[in-house]
Amino acid sequence: MGKISETDLILNADGSVYHLNLLPKHISDTVISVGDPGRVYQISEYFDDIEFEMNKREFITHVGKYNGKRITVISTGIGTDNIEIFFTELDALVNIDLKTREPKQRKKKLKIIRIGTSGALQEDIPVGSHLVSDYAVGLDNLMTFYDLPMSEFEKSIAADLQQKTSLPFLPYVVRASESLYEQFGEGMIEGNTVTTPGFYAPQGRELRIPTKYPKLLEELNYYHNKSSDFWLTNFEMETASYYAFARLFGHEALSVNAIIANRVKNKFSKDPHKVVDSLIRKVLDRI
């Protein structure tokens, strides 16, 4: 691959990447990502010091140290389309020479941990718990624009899930980084996360507009691949794209989830900030 054009890789006047507004020096080996921009401040308040801050649209960045370890925290906003921007520009910062616009020969592998909120799909997953995503199932169409390699097992789950639900398209299925799973997942509920392209109808919610697939929540709740004992445990709006782009770019990614709702029991956390905060401290202590 040769020189990358100015319209494919857009840079700001200071040489920073277009959306994140960051330079390579702002990216540490470990990156924590969150959807909510306000959650960046919730994390960095535990830092020993903060060396850099950037506010650009929904992409808020703090760089600092926790127990002497340098960490970059970035908010992404909501949805897999934002994760495409986040991951692509993050990779460009470490694996493309922004001055020559050419990919570097030696590629850098980042550790990216998503701290997010999620709703449980199973009755026995309590509100207030923490869940680590082993596999993620994408119900969005973003990966139709990429050539995502999947294992035979992942392909079989995708095909089986499509067959057993009313969805007219094939989902994509991707596994987390095994090394990050071992590092951060101890003591958390082990789960398989569904990533939806919306918060309302794609997650079975109805206000004034009826959903096209009224049994979707029930079908996801009851889905079970008997040959592998594969269940779906929770859903949110980003995890599958994290795992897919980590595989495509060659990074390590893990999603850990603060369960603030149980959709089967129709229960919502009375103190979601506390649930998220305890997960933040758990992740920071394991870096």
N, C-alpha and C positions, 0 to 999 in steps of 0.2 A: 504494500500500500504506500502511495506516494504522499505528496503534500496535500493537506486537507484544506478545502476552500474556505473563504471567509464567510460564506453563507451556511456551510455545514457546521463549522465551529466558529460561532460568533463570540468575539471578545469585546469587552468594554474598553474605554480610552486608557484606563490604567493597566490593561493587559489581563484583567480578571475575566473569568468565564461569565457568560451573559446573564443567566438567571441567579446563580448562587452569589455572584459578585465576590468570588474568592480567588486567591492566588495559591500556587502550590505550597507555599510555606505555611498555610493555614490548616493543612490536612495532616492530622496525626495518624499513626498506624491503626489506632482504634477510633472508630466513629460511632457515636450513639445518635440515633435518629428518632424523632418523635413527630407525630402529626400536628399537634397543637403547638403553635409558636410560643404560647405562654409556658409550656412545659419545659422549654429550654432554660428559662430562668429558675424553674423548680429544680432542675438538675444542677445548674451551675452555682446555686447557692451553697452547695456542699463542697465546691472546689476550694483548694488552698489559695488559689489566686486565678484571676482571669486576665489573659494577656491580649485578647483580641475579641471584638464584637462587631457583627455586621447585621444590619437589618435591610432586607431587600424582599419586597412583596411578602409572601408567606414563608420565605426562606430566611430564618433567623439563625445566626451562627454565633456560638461562644467557643473559644479555645482557652483551655486552662489546665490546671493540674489537680489531681485528686490522689492523695497519699504519694505524691512525687511522680505520678504517671500522667503524661500529657494526653489529653482527650479532646477531641473535637465533637461538639454537639450541634446538630443541625435539625431544624424543623422542616417538614416537607409539605404541610397542608394535607388535604384529604384526597385519596384516590390513586389508582395505578398510573394515570397519566402524569401526575406529579412525581411519582417514583421514577418514571422513565427519565424525566429531566434531572432529578437528583442524582441518579446512578450514572447517567451518561456524562454529566459535567464533573461529577466526583472522580470518575475514572479518567477523564481527560486531564484533570489536574495532576494526577500522579503518573499517567502512562503516555501522555503526549507532550512533546516539547512545544510549548505554546509560542515560542519565538520562531521556530522553523516550521511549525504546523505539521510535524512528522511524528508518527508513533515511535516511542523509545524501543530500543532493541531488548533491554532488560525490563520486564514488566514487574510492577509492584502489586502485591496482594494485600488488600485492606481487610480488616475485621470490622464488620458493620452489624451493630446490634440495634434492632428496632424495639423500643419500649412503647407499647400501644394499649389501647382499651379495646374490649371485645365483649360480645354477648355469647353466653353459653347455649349450646344446642341440645345438651343432655341434662336431664333432671337432676342427676347426681353430682353435677359440677356446681359448687356453691358460689354465690355472689361473694366477692371479697377475696377469692383465691387467685393464685398466679398460675398461668399455663404456658408451657413452652411448646412451640409448634414444630413437630417432627416433619410432617408433610404439609404442603399447602395446595389447595385446589382453587384454580383461577376460573371464575365464571365471567370474567371480562374478555374482551376480544383483542387486547393489546398484543398478545403473543402470535396472533395471526399475521402480524407484520414482521415477525422475526422467525428465524429457523432455530427453534428451541429443541435441543436434543433431550429426549426423555428415555429413561430405562424401560425395559419391558414391563416391569412391575407398575411403573407410573402410567404407562400406556394402557395397561389392563384396567387399572382403577378408573382412569378417565373414560374408557369405553363402557365399563360396567355402570358407572355413575350416570352417564348419559342415557343408557338403556333403562335404568330403574327410576329415572325422573322424567318429567315432562319437558325438559329443556331441549330445544331444537338444534343445539350446537354441541361440539365436543369440548369439554373443559380441558385445561392443562394442569398437570400435577408435577410438583417439584419438591425435592427433599431439602431440608436444612443442611447447613454445614455440620458435619458430625463432630468436628473438633470443638466448635463453639457450643454445640448441644451438650457435650460432656462438661465443658467449662462452666456454663451458666445454668444448666437445667436441673441440677440436683435439688430435690425436694419439691419441685414444681409438678403440677399435673401434666402428664404427657398427652399431647393431643394432635389432631389433624385439623387444620384450619381452612375454612372456606373464605375466599376473598370475593366479595361481590362488587359490581360496578355502580352501586347506589345504596343509599341508606333506607329507603322506604320500600317500594315494591320488590326490589331484588332481595330484601331481607324479610319479606312477608308482611310489611306494614301497610295498612290502609287508613287513609284519612278521608278525603272526599272522592278520590279516584280509585275505582276497583282495580285490583291487580289482575294481570292476565293469567298468572299461575297461582291460584289461591291455595293450592296444596303444597307449594314449594317448601315452606317451613317444615311441614309434616314429613315430606319426602326426605329432606336433609336430616331431620331428626332420626328417622327410622332406617336410613341407609346403613347397610352392613354388608361388607364383602366377606363372606364366610370363610373362603379359602385362606385369607390372610388375617382375619379378625380385624379388619380395618373399619373404624367408625369415624364419623365427623363430630367434632367436639364443640366447635365455636365458629363464629364468623365475624369478619371485620372488612376493611376495604383496601388493604395494601400488601399483606404478607406474601401472597403468591408472586407478585411482581418483584419483590425483594429477592426471593429465592431464584426466580427465573433470570434476572439480570446478574445476580452473583455468579450463576453458572455460565452465562454467556460471556461475561467480562473476566471471569477467573478470580473472583473475590470470595471471601467467606461471609455468610450472612446468617443471622438468627433472629427470629421474632419471639419476644416474650410478651405475654398479654395479661393485663390486669382485668379480671372478669368483674365487670360492674353491672351486668344484667344477666338474668336467666330467662330466655325467651319462652321456654316450656312452662315455667312457673309464673311468668309475667311479673317477675320481681326485679327491682332496680336498686342499686346500692344507695344507702342513706348518706354515705360519705365517700364518694368516688375519689376525691382528692387524697384521702388517707390510703386507699387501696393502691393508687398509682405511686404515691410517695414511698410506701414500703417496698414496692417493686424497684423503684429507682435506687434506693439504698442497697438493695440486694445485688443489683447489677453492678453498681459502682464498687462494692466490696469484693466482687469476683473478677474484676479486670486485672 
